[in-house]
Each structure stands twice: as structure tokens, then as C-alpha cells.
Amino acid sequence: MDLSVWTEVAPHVPVLLRGLLVNIQLLLGLISLGLVVGVVTALIEVYAPRPVGIVAGAYTWFFRGVPEIVLLFLFYFGLSQFGVPVSAFFAAVLALGLRSSAYQAQIFRGAFQSIPHGQMMAARALGLGRLRAIVHVVLPQALRLSLAGWSNEFSSVLKDTTLAWGIGVVEIMRQASYIRARNFTLTLPIYVTVALMFLVLTYVGNLAIGLAERKLRVPGLEGQR
Amino acid sequence: MKVVGVAVLMAVLLAGCLALGQPKYIVLSDIAWAPFEWVSEKGAYLGFDLDVMRAIAILEGFEIELRDTPFDSIIPAIIAGRGDIGASGFTITEERALVINFSEAYWDSNQAVVVRAGSGLDLDMVASPGRLVGAQRGTTGSFWIEDEWVPLGVTLVEYETYPEAILDLLAGRIDGIVQDVDPSKMAVLQYKGQIEIAGVVDTGEQFGFLVAKDDPKELLPRIHRGVATLKDLGVWDLLIEAYFGPSLGAIESAWEKCIDILLVDRDPLRYAQCLTAELRP
């Protein structure tokens, strides 16, 4: 690759960054959806009566078992068949967010189960209801323990957002294809640039999660694992 | 200043009211296939298909919203009711005609075979046993290789996009690429001295616009009338002159200078004349 090629790439960087912003918006939407639904699913799987637990299990089985690109098509084209005209962006958040919730549920489930059962019994003995015991005793510890696994999920879904161009979301890959369509010779350098942008983004994101982990650490808690 | 502001506001409101009375249709296009449709350096959607659509909408009194959609998703989107018109250099095929309706053909496009410059390959040599020939997935080029050349012993290699195929050609992993004539010429222009057109295969293929099956919104008659008017006015030939030949950069700056004549003054003929005048040396 010629060095002069990079001077040709430079003017396209703002356009790529504009695309990247859409990826970040997708990420924020899908990961918060996944977080809420994931915690609830994990709680159901661990604490709810068996029939309800089975439903939650089937949910995670479905969303972990279907390829992401298929989920995207199902949500984008499928919902409109039922008269729900979702935008491509919203369909992507929904499909990728629910998929992520199934993975996040597994992270949280593991964390919930790692809290010794004795704590639950002790909390109940002190007069806390089951729900309050979960919220005040189990959840704060479990969420801290989940952070390491969660940073993994973060890096994974961040990159998944690039699949959204398959249903027409104009994010970074789509912007890259626009540039490529009018400058064939820049194909490779543009993708190298996209890769670098994601490397920086995952690095910064994981750094932030690592800081949060250290900040939220409770001395002595780790020993219980 | 204030008077100007009020006047602008009035004009916007008036335009809004006029637009309100017109039906709006969503036009789907994979806007990454110059010179039929592409995104300019500044982010504008332009190209032959798109300008033709804009002009038809003006002549026939409807509004359009251009929506960029990956090529493979356009037909499913129209079936699912997510768009009204497909304008993306679609080859008319019987298979596609089973699920959507085509307009009358508006473009003849044959397939060019691109090879590495200096490889000395001609058409017959590319279409011979043991050769690896690339094409974009789902395009006529790939169907052509599959149907005509694979029986001769050629191996088909498919790519998501045309530029990827060119990279592999340059890397020596394939011997040739089959793609429509106009994008092929564009590629040869960009990779000067590295690739060349070995020959053109006469596939007799034609492009059409597409709408939902049985045309529930009765768009085809309007598209046909629009195309006929454009041809009568001479706009059609001027657009061809503007879009097929000059470099993309030159087209973009001419388009930027002239596009208001189409979008604001709503005058297709003066727009096309402006475009070609800007591009003539």
C-alpha cells in the first residue's frame, strides 16, 4: 500500500466518524435494552417458579440460537407484516438488544448463583421479604461480579452494530461503502481506518468498564467466588 | 432582513402546502453503484436512476423520498410494503418478475469482462476450463457465469460488492470479473493501467424500475408516461451524456451547481441542460 493513499483517506475520516456515531447510538440503545431485559430474565431464571423459569429459558435459547443477521431481517421485515412499521434503526436496536439480553442474562445468572445461598437465608431470617432480599443483598453483589463478563459482551455487541447496514441503517460500514463506490482504490485503506476506529472504541470502552469495576469493588467480596 | 425572513417563511409554507397535496412514495436504491446511483463527497444522493426518478416525480406530480437500501434487501422491502419503487439498475428477469412488477425497460446493459492489464486474456481464454471468474453475488454477471461458463469448466467466485472482486483480481486470486459495462468502465478509469476490459458479453440484459406485485398504487403508468416525456423533451439523452463519460468528481460539482433548478424550480429540461453545459469542456 502506497503511503500517499492515506492522504486520500484523510478527507473521508469525518464521514466515517459520522457513521461511527450511529454505531454508538445503536450500541447505547441495544446495550441498555439488553441490560434491563437481561437482568430481569436472569432473575426469573434463578428465582421464579419453574414454569416461568422455563419460559425465560426458551427466550434465551431462541435469541442465542438464531444468527444476528437473521434476527435483523426478522425484526425489520417481519414486524411490518403485522402492521408495525418499525424504522431500520429501531428494528436493529430491538433485534440486537434482545439478542444481547439473552447473553447478558447468562452473565447475570452466573453471578446470582455465585452469591452463597446462606446470605439469602440470613436476609430472610432478619425479616426481609424475598424480593427485598434480592434487591438489597444479592443484586448489588451480583452486578459487581458481572462487570468482567459484561465488558466482554460490550466489546462483542459494539462490533455487532456494523451488521445493521444489512437492513439499511446508514452506519460506518454503509458510509465506507459509499466512499468505496466512488473511489475503488481506497477499498482497503478505508477498512483499515474503520478497524482502527473500532480498536480505539473498544479500548476506551473497556478502560471505562475497568475503572468502574475498580471504583465499585467491595474489599473482601472477591474472596467469596 | 425581517422582510426577507418572512418571505422565506411564506415560501417554505407555500411549498409545504403544495407538497402536502401530493402523494409521497418511497424510492429504494442501493446508492453505491456509480454512475447509476452513488453518494457524493458531500453526502448527496445522485446518479442517473435517481435524477430520472426525481424528474418523473416532478412531471407526474408526486413527491419521492429516496431511501438507501442494500441491493439484496430492496425486493424483500417492496414485498413487505417498506418501499414503493425500486430504482437501482435492476435487470429484468423472469424470476424477479414473479414477486414484483417491472416497468418497461429503460436501459440496455451488457456485461463486460475485466482482466488484469497485460494479462493478454481475451473472452474465449477467460471462459475456459480451470479459470476462476468473479462476480457480485445476486447480479446478472454471476448468473451468466453460473449458466454459461461453469458448464465450460470455469469456477465462479462470488463477492458481496464489485470493488472487493477487483481487489482479488489485482491480487491474482481470480482471472477475470463479469460486471455491467458502465461500472466496469468506471473501474478501469479508476485503476488506470492495472485492469482492462477483455471484451463485452452480449447478454441482452435490460434494466427496469420495479414496484409491488400488480402495482396496487398504479405507479407504472405514471413512470412510463414520465420516461416518455423525458425522452420527448430531450432530457433523457442529456442525462445520459452527463452521467456516462465524465469523471465522478466532475459530475458531482456540476450536479451541485445545477440541482436547485430541478428541486426548487422543478424544471427537468433546464436542469439537464445546465448539467451537460457544466460538463462540456
Interface residues (C-beta under 8 A of the other chain):
Chain A: P11 V15 F73 Y76 F77 S80 Q81 P85 W165 G166 I167 G168 V170 R174 S177 Y178 R180 A181 R182 N183 F184 T185 T187 L188
Chain B: I31 A32 W33 A34 W38 V39 S40 E41 G43 R67 D68 T69 P70 S73 P76 A77 A80 G81 R82 T161 P163 E164 I166 L167 M186 A187 Q190 Y191 L248
